[in-house]
Amino acid sequence: MRILIEEYQYNVANIKNILYGIDALENVEGKVSVHYVGYFYNTLLKDCVFILPKVLLKDVVGQELVFGKYKPESIANLDENNPLEAVERNFLYKFAVWIYRAIVVYKNDKRNDTDIVYHSQIAQVGNGQRRLSNTYLDILLSLLQFNRNNQSFFFFIVKNLHSGLNKINWTRTIGTQAAIVQDGRPIYLNPVNKKRQINFDEELLVIFFSILNYIGETYGFPKEICCQFQLITGKKFETYLNGFGKTRLRQIKYKYFSDKALQLWQLCYAFFDEARQVFITTEQKEYLLVKNFYIVFEAIIDELIGDNPLPDGMEKKQEDGKIVDHLFTAKSLIESENKQTYYIGDSKYYKMGHELGSESIYKQYTYARNVIQWNLDIFNNGNTTESGIRIRDDVTEGYNIIPNFFVSAKMDESFDYTNDGIEKTDRKKNRHKQVQFNNRLFDRDTLLLFHYDVNFLFVLSLYARNNTDQKTQWKHNIRERFRTEIQEWLQKDYDFYAMKAHPDVNGEEYIKTHFKELLGKVYTPFTDEKVYSLALDTTTDANKVENEQLLSVLKKYFFVADCKLGEQPNQVLQKPISEGYSPITATTKNGVLMVMMENYEGKKQKFLPTGKLAVGIKYTRDGIEIAENLQSIGYVLFHIRKDVGQHLFRVKSVQLIKSVDDLPAGIYKNVSTTEMYVVVDIDTSYEMDSSEIHSSRKAYTPNTRYDTQYFKLSQLKSPK
C-alpha cells in the first residue's frame, strides 16, 4: 500500500514510480504535487495507491507533517518503511474506506458536479490476472462483489438446507406429547420436528451475511442481504472482530470442498484477519479519484447543514458571480419560538491550523449583503417570502441579525469518528465584526462572522453512511448548537433588553421621533410587535456611558427589562410592569381638545416642528364649552371622526386668543375663518398611544362636523 497526501510538495525523484498512471503537477524546482483524492492501482508497482486529503497535514515549525509527526515521504511506502504506530496504521487502512465511500456518495448524487470524479471498475474476486490484496478496502469491495455475483450459489445452499426441514418425528411426538381427541381423532398441538445436525454451509453464510450487515451499518455500503438468517450483530459480532471470527473460521475450514465455498471462506477470514491475504483480479487501470476535493467537502457540509434547495428562491450563484456555500433558515437569535432568519455558512477545506485570509472574510461579508438585498427586493416588489422571513423592520428601520459563519475541518487526534468535535476554532481569531456605525447591532452594515471547527472524521463518516435519519438528527442538533453559541458570543459584547411603551405612550411614534438616537439599536423581532428588542454595545467605556444615558431616558417612556437572546419578553417585562410608572407630565388635566383634521400627514409638518398650533373655535355651544374648560385641557387629539387616523399628544400650555390680530407671528392656523383661537403648545417629544381612543363617541351634527370640540379623555377611552 502506497500513501500520498493531496497537494503536498514531494521531490519528484522520491515518488516518481508511485505517480505512474496519474497526472501530477511538477514545478520548476523539481517538486510535484497531486490534486486528487482517492484510490488507484499502480500497474508498474502492482500496488494500490491512496491519495489522502490534506487535512491530515499539520504545520509544525514550518514543516507539514502527517498527524503533526511524520514527513509525508516517510509513509509513502508502508510495506517497506513503516514508522507508524499500530493504531495509526490501522486508522489509515480504515480511513481509505471512508474516503472511498464519501466519493461514491458524492458521485451518485446527481445534484453534484460529477465531472470532477474519475471512476473505473475496482476490485473483483475471481480468476484471471490476480494480485495479493494489501488494503482493507479491497477486502470490503471483494466481499460485496462476491455477494452480487453469486446469488445462485446462495440460493442452492439455502434450498438444500431447508429440504426436509420441519418434518414431524411421529415416534417422539406420540411418546412425549398428550393428544386431544376430537371427533374420534387424536390431535397433537406441539409436534416434535426432526432435528438436523449443525450445517457448516449455513454457518459460513451466517458469518458472511453478518459481515455484509456490519460493513453496511458501519460504512454505508449497500447490504443486499437476500437470505433470512439470524445474523450475528452487536456485542456478539464484536467478539468475532476481536479474534473469535478467525478462531471459528479455522475450526470449520476443512468442512468445505467446492471452489465457491473455499473462496467465500477465504474472504471472510481475510476480513477478520486484516492480513489482506486474499487474491483479487485486477483490471489494467482501476481507480476512483476526485479532483479538487474541497468541492466534495463543501458538498458534505452542505448536505449535513444547509437547505437544498435554498430558501425563498435564492440561487447559490449570486448576481455578482459569488457562490454561497451553505444557507438555511432557522430560529432567529432573538425570538425563541416563531421568528426565523437566514444562516449563512462557508466551508473551508484547509490543512490543520490554517488561518483565514482577509479575502475569505470579505467574501463572506459580501454573501450576507447579497442575502439581505435579496430579501429586501422581494418585499420592495410587493411580494412576500415563502419562509416568512423579513430582514428589515419598517417601524424601527432595524435589521435582523444574520448569523454568518465558517466551518473548517480538523482531525480528531484520537481518530474518533463518533464525536462531531464542533467547537469555536482555536485559530488566532474565531470572531470577526465589520461595522459602519458604532453601537448599532441592528444596522444593515453591522456584519458578524464566526468560525467553527468540525471533526473531519465525523462528517466524513456521517456523509458516507448516507443514513437519512442520522443526517437529519445531526442537522437539527448542529443548527441549534450554532444558534446557542452565537447567542452566547453576542451577549459577551452586548446587553439585550426588551421594552414596551407605557400605556400613555405611542411606542412607534416615539421611535420615529427619536430616530437618530435609536437607529440600529432597536428592532421588532417578537410575536408581539409592540415589544422591541434593544441591543447596546458594552465593549468600550464610552459606549457604557452613552448606554446609561439612553436607558435613563427610555425608562421614562417604556417598561425596560434585561432580556437575553432567546428569552420570552413577556416574562421579563412582568416585573417592571407590576412596579408601575410615572406619567411624563404630572397633570390631572383630563380634557381633550378635539381637532378635526383631514390630511394630517400633509399638514403636521407645518406645526409639529415647533409644537405651536392655533386652533380656531366659533361662538357656538362647542366653542363656549372649550372656553369654559380651558384650564382642564391636557391633551390635543387630531381625528377624522373615525377610530383610525387618530393622533394624541399632551399639551404643555393652552391660551385663549380672542382676536386673530393677537396671534403670534407665523403660527400655523388650522382654519382661517374664525376670529377666536385656542393656542396650544404641544409636547412633540412623543406621540401617545391612541389605539383605545374613540373620537366617534363625541356627538356632532352635519353643521358641526368640522368644528373643534371638548371632551374628557376618560369618555374617549375603551372601558377595561
Summary of the structure (lengths in Angstrom):
residues: 720
radius of gyration: 39.4
end to end distance: 83.8
largest distance: 132.2
contacts: 2175
relative contact order: 0.07
helix: 37%
strand: 23%
